[in-house]
């Protein structure tokens, strides 16, 4: 045998192999360092990575309540944004270190350039979504801080004095919210609440009942323990007025007129008009209204556009503008049709268009708009467009819901999304709702009975539309049940004459 010495020679890795191992090290941080010879550091990084992934899965699957709580806590959101950025930076450092340990020390310039470009692409693939995630978290933090004020830092004359943070619904079978739509606009004096809806939510099931209050209601009552009862013992109204004179004594005028005449009468308040309406609408419906949520109609299109639009069934022509009393016709219409996708501008007119339409039609359209917005808020939309949604929310919303209640409210919103949204139909004729003195006792009784009924299921779609009874004039008239699933109320069923 010859005397030849055999020395082990390690071949330098090829460029494709280095790139493949770099990619593997990026997908599973630590592997690249181990293969590149830095075993202790690589094992430590890999252990930390697997630990963080396991912790994330555990928290996501078993600590959902804590995740929801963190999503509406400004301090936790700030910590979350910093943590996301720090983890992304460490991830990028590991990718760069892994590639440097994997590439040959005497590699060619071309291979080095390819490797550097590849590493740059990987780093960008991490930095871009990280920046998006941080911006989204910070947008959520700004929304929570701007719209929802802590219980001790805001003033409300009507909301619950304390919040049971651990279980707010422990002794509360229903949460009653007052939804207000104001017609504030640049150059328009005052605010008229053309939209007044009570949302009564079953805190166990999430099933929600909506009650629309006609804007022309007069002599709206107040509870006897309210300072406003002494001012309006018979309700907010005045006898002997012409129809035009009643406009300043209708429900729609209360938000502006009562605080103007009796400022501070209910005590310290960040929104006196909303507190006035909470007391009065609560007395009229027989419900204790817990919180209000006020939407500025000037910002409404922005929110709808942030959601990517809404889809509704349009059962009659809806005017975009026009003044019926002055015989000024609208220049545009939303034509009837099933499953029409509306942008923010069209959605606003769909909800509030009143030319050749009565309040009953507008109320149905407003409820269907709310239903469509709930449907539009699917997880994919919220994730991809949340920054725009949060920005719109800052311009759009006012509320007395405290920050402390948000975690429980988010969980309840998940139930509402999965539950049934129904409409409580009030008999306008029987309750004399278009008369000077509506039957508020009858209204309270009708609402109480309707809320005791189980949530109505949606009617399965039928190939032939149900027949509707004839009215004396020869048209058609549908008499809805006392409680109606909104899926039925908002279905496509065009009938009757169309406005022109």
Order of alpha helices (4+ residues) and beta strands (2+ residues): alpha-alpha-alpha-alpha-alpha-alpha-beta-beta-beta-alpha-alpha-alpha-beta-alpha-beta-beta-beta-beta-alpha-alpha-alpha-beta-alpha-beta-alpha-beta-beta-beta-alpha
